[in-house]
Amino acid sequence: MSEPITIVGGGLAGLTLGIGLLQRGVPVAVWEAGHYPRHRVCGEFISGRGQDALARLGLLKAIENAGTRLARSAAFFAGKVSVPPRPLPQPALCISRFVLDKLLADEFQSLGGELKAGERWRGSDGAGIVRASGRRVEPVVDGYRWIGLKVHARNVLPSADMELHFVPSGYVGLCRLPGDTVNICGMFRSKSTFPELSKNWRQWLIGPEGSALHVRLAGAQFDEDTFCTVAGLDTRPQKATTLTGCCIGDALTMIPPMTGNGMSMAFESAELAVEPLVEYSRVHLAWPQAQRQIAVACDHRFSGRLRWAGWLQRFLFLPRARTALILLTARSEGVSRALFNLTR
């Protein structure tokens, strides 16, 4: 007899963990407040060790077949300074979250998992409960409010498979998806609220006049059905070993989105949690020990990249420091390669 596992949150981490446990014969229920499929604020690419985790879980091929595109190059822009397209040290796998979430939800259910979509978990933490319910919400962080915006568009021709544009209040990433669709995803900060965001979101995403981003999106045809937003973002790192519950994905900690490693960390943390939870379910390991093993493994895997990512985000919000770093990156491909590896 196996002890059941309840996963609170049916995003990337929660569904992937559920699939990994079902593959090992563990009964799983996932509670998800939203519905499938839907669009989410996301860079929509997997960059880092997440692809390896998906391969070991037997999911990579199905995801590739669902409609993906490889991103092999990236370019960076900040004011009048830019880094021309450079090859990525490792290609990223680009896929719409609308497609990906549905694929994972269908796979979870096909394996016999119980998916409670549209239902919010009302219970408390305890043995067999895993939190994968997304980021922690913090309206104000260090005096700033943070918000994420995302929309798909056509008639956009990036100079590279992925572009990152720094604007005065944040940054906007462009990512080529299958077909002629481009994902436009931005993260912004403000010391005041964001007035009439539902009407003014284009102004935030297209950047100031004269910027490379504004020029790039001048003829963009936005698919308004894909527009979504998220507020209260907090990218300050947390250690799993300091939390009272068992957490994975963004419920554990959120890496600054500009690193492009958030989706990968969701998959990686899910994979790290599978074996201890299997041992708990088979009554070979007590819950406190299983939770501790997951926390230690996550801290070991992510602490270094979170530290570097936090430093990099703070640095890039200092205009002079950002310009100096981008100039240095433009002159030396080794700098961009090093930063890529350190945050993945």
N, C-alpha and C positions, 0 to 999 in steps of 0.2 A: 504494500500500500504506500502511495506517495502523498506527502502533504501538498496541498494546493498552494499556488502563488497568485497573489492579487497584484496587478500592476495598475497604478493610478496614473493615467495619461497615455494616450494612444498616438503619440507622435513617432518620430524616427526611432528614438531609444526604446520606448515602451513596446512598440510592435516588434522591433528586431529582437529584443530580449524574449518576448513571448514566443516568437518563432523558434529561437534557439532552445528554449526550454521544452517546447512541444516536440521538437526533434529528438529530445532525450526522454520523452515519455512522461514529462511533468504536466499535470493539469494546471491550466492558466486561465484567468479571467482578466481582461483589460477593460478598465473604465475610462471612457473618453467623453468629455462634455460636449465636444463638437460632433460634426457629421463628416462622412466621406462621400465623394472627394471634395476638397475645398482648397483654395489658394492660401498660402501663408507667406509672411514676410521672411524671405530667405534668399541667399545668394544663388541657390539652386545649382551648386556644384560640389562634388566630393573631392577634396584635395588633401592628401596625406595618407595615413595608414588605414583609413576607413575602408578603402577598396580591398585591402588584404583581409580585413575582418569580415567583410561581406563574402569574399571568396571562400573563406574557411567555413562560413555558415551556409554555403551553397546558394547564396542569393545573387551573387554578382552577375552571372549569366542571364538570369531572368530580368534583372534591372537593365542590363545592356540591350536586351531584346525588346524592352518596353518602349524604347525611344530615347536614345542618349546621343550626345555628341562629345567628342574628345576636345578639350581645350589644351592646346600645346604652346600657346604664347600669351604674354601679358604685357601691358603698357601702363605707364603711370603719368599723371598730369597734376600739376599744382601751379596755378597762375600761368606765368610765361615759361615755367620750367617743366620739362617732360623727360621721360625715359622712353625711348623708342621700343617697339615690340621686341621682346626677348623670349627665347625658349624657356619654358618652365622646366625645372629640374625633373619633375614628374608630371605627366599629363593629368589634368583634372577631368572628372566625369560629370558632364552637365546634363541635368534632367529636371523637368518641371516637378515641383512638389505636388501639384494636383495629380500628376500621374504616379509619382513615387508612393505617396501615402496610400492611394487606392490599391496599388500593387501589394504593398506590405499588409494592408488590412485584409485583402482577399486571400493572401497566402496564409496569414494567421488563422483565418476561419477555415480554410481548406484542410488545415492540419488538426482541426477539432477544437480550436481555441474559442472561448466565449467572449465575444466582443459586445460590450454594452455601450454602443454609440448613442450620443445624446443624453447620457446619464452622468450626473456628477457624483463622485464618491463622497459619502457623508461620514465615513468611518474615521478612525484615528490610526496612527502608526502602531505597529506591533509585529509580532512574528509573522513572516510570510507576506508582508506588505512592502512593496517597492514603489518609491516615488519617481515617476518619470513625467511629471505634469508640467514641464516647461519651466521657464525662467522664474526667478524670484522677482517680485514687483517692488520697485522703489521709486516713488514719484520724483524725488529730488536726490541727486548724487553729487556731492561736493559743490552744491550750489546750482547745479544744472539739471534741467529736465531733458531726458533722452527719448527719441522717438524713431521708429523704423518705418519706412514706406517701401512698397514694392508694386510694380506694374509690368506687364508685358507690352511690347511694342513691335511694330514692323516698320519697314523703311528706315532702318538704322544700319549703318555700315561701320562698325568699329574697326580700328586699325589692327587690332589683335583679337584673339578669341576671348580674352578678358581684359577689361580696362578698369582702372581705379582712378577716379577724379576727386581731388581734394578741393572743397569749396569752403568759403569762410566759416560756415556753421557746421561742417561735417564732411562726409564723403559719400560718393555715389559709385557703385560698381555696375559695369555692364558685362553681361555674360551671354554668349551665343548659345541658343538652344537649338534643338532639331528644327529643320525647315528654315524659314527666314525670320524666326522670332528671336527677340533679344529680351532678356530679363534685366530690368532696371531696378536696382535695390539701393536705398540710401539710408544712412544713419545720421541723425542730426541732433544737436544740442542747443538749448536756449535757456536763459535765466528766467524767462517768463513763459507763459503758456503759448501754445501754437494756435493763433486765432484762425477761425474758419478754415481749418485744415481740409475739410471735405471739399471745399471750393478751390483752395489755393495749393493743392498738393503738386500740381504741375510746376509751379514756381520754385518749389523746393527741389524737385528732381532734375529740372533742366539746367540749373546753375545760373550764375549771373551772366548778363550779356557780355559777349566778347570772349568768354571762357571756351576752352576746347570742348567742354561738355555741352554748352549751349549750342555751339556750332554742330556738334555731333547729333543732337536731338532736334535740330531745327525742323526737319521734315517728318519727325516720328509720328506714326499712327498708333495711338495708345488704345489698348484693349481695356476699356474701363471695367469690364466684368472681372478682370484679374487684379484690380487694385485692392490692396489691403494695407492695414496699418497696425502697429503695435506700439504701446507706450509703456513708460515705467521701466525702461531697460537698465540693468545694473550689471556691468561687466567686471566688477571687482571680484577677484578670485576667492573661492572658498576651498577649504580642505575638507575632503570627505570624512576624515577621521575626527573632525570637530562637530559633525552634525549628529543629531540624535536619531534620525531615521535613516533608512537605506535609500540612497538617492543615486540616480544615473542621469546622463544627458544634461540638459540645461537646469534641471532641478538640483543637480549637484553644483554646477558652476557654468558660467557662460564666458567663452573666450571672445575678445573684441572681434566683431564681424569682419573687419578689414583684413584679418589674417586668412579668411576663407577656410577655417578649420572647424567650424561649428558642426557641420553635418558629420564630418569624420569622427569627432569626439563623441557624438551621439552613438554611432555604430560601435566604436571602440569600447566605450563604457558598457554598452549592452553585452558585448562579447565577454568582457572581463567578469561580468556578474553571473554568467551562465553556470560555470562549474561549481562555485560555492553554493548557488541556489539549488542545483541538482543534488549536491551532497546533503543540504538541509532537507530537501523534499524526501530523500530516501532515509531520513532519520540517521544519517551518518555524522551529522554536524549540527550542533546547537545553533539557534538563531543568532545569538550575540557573536559567535565565532564566524558564522557565514557573513554577517554584516561587516565585521571587522576585516575579513579577508578582502571583500569587495572594496572597502574604503581604502585600505592600504595599497591595493593594486592600482586603483584610480589615481591616488596621490602620487605614486611612483611613476605612473605613465604620463600624467599631465602637469605636474608641478613646474617642470622646467619650461615648457612651452607657454604656460600661463604667465609665468614671471616675465619672459621675454616679450610676450604679446602685450602685457600691461605696460611695460616700459616703452615699447614701440608706439602704442596708442598715445600715451602722454607726450612723447617726443614729437609726434606728428601733429599735435594740436598747438605746438609752438611754431609760429610762422617762419622764423629765421632758422630754427633747427630743422623744420620740415624741408625748407628749400635746400639747406646744406646737405641733408641726407639724400634727397632726390638727385642733386647734382653729383654727389659721390656715387650713387647707384648708376647714374647715366655713364659715368666714366669707367666703372668697374663692374663687370657682370658678376664677379666673385662676391660683391657685397650683397646683391639681391639674392644670389644663391644661398649665402650664409643665413640671411634673414628668413628666407623660405624654409630652410631646414630647421632653424631654431624654433619656429612657431608651428612645426608639424611633428 
